Amino acid sequence: MKFLVHAFFIILILLVTFFGLGPVLYADGIVQERIWTAAVVIVLYAILVFTYSRTIKWIKKK
């Protein structure tokens, strides 16, 4: 069970990194567009880290 949870969150983090940071670094739009995209990516990372830590704590209690 732990392996599946770790694998799931690693895949999610890799997807956010690939599809989130790519547009921030290589966007040819205006600076405001990059800032909004970076903010969304940071929020997604925060949500993933919070959910990941809660899930790990929940599995350890079982």
N, CA, C and O atoms as a GROMACS GRO file, in nm:
protein
  248
    1MET      N    1   0.082  -0.120   0.000
    1MET     CA    2   0.000   0.000   0.000
    1MET      C    3   0.087   0.126   0.000
    1MET      O    4   0.059   0.221  -0.072
    2LYS      N    5   0.193   0.125   0.082
    2LYS     CA    6   0.279   0.242   0.089
    2LYS      C    7   0.345   0.269  -0.045
    2LYS      O    8   0.358   0.384  -0.087
    3PHE      N    9   0.386   0.161  -0.112
    3PHE     CA   10   0.453   0.176  -0.242
    3PHE      C   11   0.360   0.243  -0.343
    3PHE      O   12   0.404   0.330  -0.418
    4LEU      N   13   0.234   0.204  -0.345
    4LEU     CA   14   0.138   0.263  -0.438
    4LEU      C   15   0.114   0.411  -0.409
    4LEU      O   16   0.104   0.492  -0.501
    5VAL      N   17   0.107   0.446  -0.283
    5VAL     CA   18   0.086   0.586  -0.245
    5VAL      C   19   0.206   0.670  -0.285
    5VAL      O   20   0.191   0.778  -0.342
    6HIS      N   21   0.326   0.619  -0.256
    6HIS     CA   22   0.447   0.692  -0.294
    6HIS      C   23   0.456   0.707  -0.445
    6HIS      O   24   0.487   0.815  -0.496
    7ALA      N   25   0.429   0.599  -0.518
    7ALA     CA   26   0.436   0.604  -0.664
    7ALA      C   27   0.333   0.701  -0.720
    7ALA      O   28   0.363   0.776  -0.813
    8PHE      N   29   0.212   0.700  -0.666
    8PHE     CA   30   0.107   0.789  -0.712
    8PHE      C   31   0.146   0.936  -0.695
    8PHE      O   32   0.130   1.016  -0.788
    9PHE      N   33   0.197   0.970  -0.578
    9PHE     CA   34   0.234   1.110  -0.553
    9PHE      C   35   0.358   1.152  -0.631
    9PHE      O   36   0.369   1.267  -0.673
   10ILE      N   37   0.452   1.060  -0.650
   10ILE     CA   38   0.569   1.092  -0.731
   10ILE      C   39   0.527   1.121  -0.875
   10ILE      O   40   0.577   1.215  -0.937
   11ILE      N   41   0.436   1.042  -0.927
   11ILE     CA   42   0.386   1.066  -1.064
   11ILE      C   43   0.314   1.200  -1.071
   11ILE      O   44   0.332   1.275  -1.167
   12LEU      N   45   0.231   1.231  -0.972
   12LEU     CA   46   0.161   1.360  -0.971
   12LEU      C   47   0.258   1.477  -0.966
   12LEU      O   48   0.240   1.576  -1.037
   13ILE      N   49   0.361   1.466  -0.882
   13ILE     CA   50   0.459   1.575  -0.872
   13ILE      C   51   0.536   1.590  -1.002
   13ILE      O   52   0.564   1.702  -1.045
   14LEU      N   53   0.571   1.479  -1.066
   14LEU     CA   54   0.639   1.487  -1.195
   14LEU      C   55   0.550   1.551  -1.302
   14LEU      O   56   0.599   1.628  -1.385
   15LEU      N   57   0.422   1.519  -1.301
   15LEU     CA   58   0.331   1.579  -1.399
   15LEU      C   59   0.316   1.729  -1.376
   15LEU      O   60   0.315   1.807  -1.472
   16VAL      N   61   0.305   1.771  -1.250
   16VAL     CA   62   0.295   1.914  -1.221
   16VAL      C   63   0.423   1.984  -1.262
   16VAL      O   64   0.419   2.095  -1.315
   17THR      N   65   0.537   1.921  -1.236
   17THR     CA   66   0.664   1.981  -1.273
   17THR      C   67   0.675   1.995  -1.425
   17THR      O   68   0.714   2.101  -1.475
   18PHE      N   69   0.642   1.890  -1.497
   18PHE     CA   70   0.656   1.892  -1.642
   18PHE      C   71   0.559   1.990  -1.709
   18PHE      O   72   0.599   2.071  -1.791
   19PHE      N   73   0.432   1.981  -1.672
   19PHE     CA   74   0.330   2.064  -1.736
   19PHE      C   75   0.314   2.201  -1.670
   19PHE      O   76   0.251   2.289  -1.728
   20GLY      N   77   0.370   2.219  -1.553
   20GLY     CA   78   0.356   2.347  -1.484
   20GLY      C   79   0.477   2.436  -1.499
   20GLY      O   80   0.465   2.554  -1.531
   21LEU      N   81   0.595   2.381  -1.474
   21LEU     CA   82   0.715   2.463  -1.482
   21LEU      C   83   0.759   2.489  -1.625
   21LEU      O   84   0.822   2.591  -1.653
   22GLY      N   85   0.728   2.399  -1.715
   22GLY     CA   86   0.763   2.421  -1.856
   22GLY      C   87   0.705   2.550  -1.910
   22GLY      O   88   0.780   2.631  -1.964
   23PRO      N   89   0.575   2.572  -1.898
   23PRO     CA   90   0.518   2.698  -1.945
   23PRO      C   91   0.570   2.821  -1.872
   23PRO      O   92   0.576   2.930  -1.930
   24VAL      N   93   0.607   2.806  -1.746
   24VAL     CA   94   0.662   2.921  -1.673
   24VAL      C   95   0.799   2.958  -1.728
   24VAL      O   96   0.828   3.076  -1.748
   25LEU      N   97   0.882   2.859  -1.752
   25LEU     CA   98   1.019   2.886  -1.797
   25LEU      C   99   1.027   2.920  -1.945
   25LEU      O  100   1.109   3.003  -1.985
   26TYR      N  101   0.945   2.858  -2.026
   26TYR     CA  102   0.958   2.874  -2.171
   26TYR      C  103   0.844   2.951  -2.237
   26TYR      O  104   0.832   2.950  -2.359
   27ALA      N  105   0.761   3.016  -2.158
   27ALA     CA  106   0.650   3.091  -2.214
   27ALA      C  107   0.701   3.214  -2.288
   27ALA      O  108   0.794   3.281  -2.243
   28ASP      N  109   0.640   3.242  -2.401
   28ASP     CA  110   0.679   3.361  -2.476
   28ASP      C  111   0.574   3.471  -2.461
   28ASP      O  112   0.572   3.567  -2.539
   29GLY      N  113   0.488   3.456  -2.362
   29GLY     CA  114   0.386   3.556  -2.337
   29GLY      C  115   0.439   3.668  -2.249
   29GLY      O  116   0.560   3.684  -2.232
   30ILE      N  117   0.347   3.742  -2.194
   30ILE     CA  118   0.385   3.855  -2.110
   30ILE      C  119   0.426   3.805  -1.971
   30ILE      O  120   0.400   3.690  -1.936
   31VAL      N  121   0.490   3.891  -1.894
   31VAL     CA  122   0.540   3.854  -1.762
   31VAL      C  123   0.423   3.819  -1.668
   31VAL      O  124   0.435   3.729  -1.585
   32GLN      N  125   0.313   3.889  -1.682
   32GLN     CA  126   0.198   3.864  -1.596
   32GLN      C  127   0.147   3.720  -1.615
   32GLN      O  128   0.106   3.655  -1.518
   33GLU      N  129   0.149   3.672  -1.736
   33GLU     CA  130   0.106   3.534  -1.763
   33GLU      C  131   0.199   3.435  -1.693
   33GLU      O  132   0.152   3.336  -1.636
   34ARG      N  133   0.328   3.459  -1.696
   34ARG     CA  134   0.423   3.372  -1.627
   34ARG      C  135   0.401   3.374  -1.477
   34ARG      O  136   0.410   3.270  -1.411
   35ILE      N  137   0.373   3.492  -1.422
   35ILE     CA  138   0.353   3.503  -1.278
   35ILE      C  139   0.228   3.426  -1.236
   35ILE      O  140   0.231   3.356  -1.135
   36TRP      N  141   0.119   3.439  -1.310
   36TRP     CA  142  -0.004   3.366  -1.277
   36TRP      C  143   0.017   3.216  -1.287
   36TRP      O  144  -0.030   3.140  -1.202
   37THR      N  145   0.088   3.173  -1.390
   37THR     CA  146   0.115   3.030  -1.405
   37THR      C  147   0.202   2.980  -1.290
   37THR      O  148   0.178   2.872  -1.236
   38ALA      N  149   0.303   3.057  -1.253
   38ALA     CA  150   0.390   3.019  -1.141
   38ALA      C  151   0.311   3.011  -1.010
   38ALA      O  152   0.334   2.922  -0.929
   39ALA      N  153   0.218   3.104  -0.990
   39ALA     CA  154   0.136   3.103  -0.869
   39ALA      C  155   0.049   2.977  -0.864
   39ALA      O  156   0.036   2.914  -0.759
   40VAL      N  157  -0.009   2.941  -0.976
   40VAL     CA  158  -0.092   2.820  -0.981
   40VAL      C  159  -0.007   2.696  -0.954
   40VAL      O  160  -0.050   2.606  -0.883
   41VAL      N  161   0.112   2.692  -1.011
   41VAL     CA  162   0.201   2.577  -0.990
   41VAL      C  163   0.241   2.568  -0.843
   41VAL      O  164   0.246   2.457  -0.788
   42ILE      N  165   0.271   2.679  -0.779
   42ILE     CA  166   0.308   2.679  -0.638
   42ILE      C  167   0.192   2.631  -0.551
   42ILE      O  168   0.212   2.555  -0.456
   43VAL      N  169   0.072   2.675  -0.584
   43VAL     CA  170  -0.046   2.630  -0.509
   43VAL      C  171  -0.067   2.479  -0.528
   43VAL      O  172  -0.099   2.408  -0.432
   44LEU      N  173  -0.049   2.431  -0.650
   44LEU     CA  174  -0.062   2.286  -0.675
   44LEU      C  175   0.042   2.207  -0.596
   44LEU      O  176   0.011   2.102  -0.540
   45TYR      N  177   0.166   2.256  -0.593
   45TYR     CA  178   0.269   2.190  -0.512
   45TYR      C  179   0.231   2.188  -0.365
   45TYR      O  180   0.247   2.086  -0.298
   46ALA      N  181   0.181   2.299  -0.314
   46ALA     CA  182   0.142   2.306  -0.173
   46ALA      C  183   0.029   2.206  -0.142
   46ALA      O  184   0.033   2.138  -0.039
   47ILE      N  185  -0.069   2.198  -0.230
   47ILE     CA  186  -0.179   2.104  -0.211
   47ILE      C  187  -0.127   1.960  -0.214
   47ILE      O  188  -0.167   1.878  -0.132
   48LEU      N  189  -0.039   1.930  -0.309
   48LEU     CA  190   0.016   1.795  -0.318
   48LEU      C  191   0.098   1.758  -0.194
   48LEU      O  192   0.085   1.647  -0.143
   49VAL      N  193   0.180   1.850  -0.146
   49VAL     CA  194   0.262   1.821  -0.028
   49VAL      C  195   0.175   1.802   0.094
   49VAL      O  196   0.198   1.711   0.174
   50PHE      N  197   0.074   1.886   0.111
   50PHE     CA  198  -0.017   1.872   0.225
   50PHE      C  199  -0.092   1.739   0.219
   50PHE      O  200  -0.100   1.668   0.319
   51THR      N  201  -0.145   1.706   0.104
   51THR     CA  202  -0.219   1.581   0.088
   51THR      C  203  -0.128   1.460   0.107
   51THR      O  204  -0.167   1.360   0.168
   52TYR      N  205  -0.008   1.470   0.055
   52TYR     CA  206   0.089   1.361   0.068
   52TYR      C  207   0.124   1.337   0.215
   52TYR      O  208   0.127   1.223   0.261
   53SER      N  209   0.150   1.443   0.288
   53SER     CA  210   0.185   1.426   0.430
   53SER      C  211   0.068   1.369   0.510
   53SER      O  212   0.087   1.283   0.596
   54ARG      N  213  -0.052   1.416   0.482
   54ARG     CA  214  -0.170   1.363   0.551
   54ARG      C  215  -0.192   1.216   0.517
   54ARG      O  216  -0.229   1.137   0.605
   55THR      N  217  -0.171   1.179   0.393
   55THR     CA  218  -0.191   1.040   0.351
   55THR      C  219  -0.089   0.949   0.418
   55THR      O  220  -0.124   0.839   0.461
   56ILE      N  221   0.035   0.993   0.426
   56ILE     CA  222   0.138   0.912   0.491
   56ILE      C  223   0.106   0.894   0.639
   56ILE      O  224   0.122   0.784   0.693
   57LYS      N  225   0.062   1.000   0.706
   57LYS     CA  226   0.025   0.989   0.846
   57LYS      C  227  -0.094   0.894   0.864
   57LYS      O  228  -0.099   0.818   0.961
   58TRP      N  229  -0.190   0.900   0.772
   58TRP     CA  230  -0.308   0.814   0.780
   58TRP      C  231  -0.270   0.668   0.762
   58TRP      O  232  -0.325   0.580   0.828
   59ILE      N  233  -0.175   0.642   0.670
   59ILE     CA  234  -0.133   0.503   0.647
   59ILE      C  235  -0.056   0.451   0.767
   59ILE      O  236  -0.072   0.334   0.804
   60LYS      N  237   0.026   0.534   0.830
   60LYS     CA  238   0.102   0.489   0.947
   60LYS      C  239   0.010   0.455   1.064
   60LYS      O  240   0.043   0.367   1.144
   61LYS      N  241  -0.104   0.522   1.076
   61LYS     CA  242  -0.198   0.495   1.184
   61LYS      C  243  -0.266   0.360   1.167
   61LYS      O  244  -0.302   0.294   1.264
   62LYS      N  245  -0.284   0.319   1.041
   62LYS     CA  246  -0.353   0.192   1.015
   62LYS      C  247  -0.273   0.080   1.066
   62LYS      O  248  -0.315  -0.035   1.053
   0.00000   0.00000   0.00000
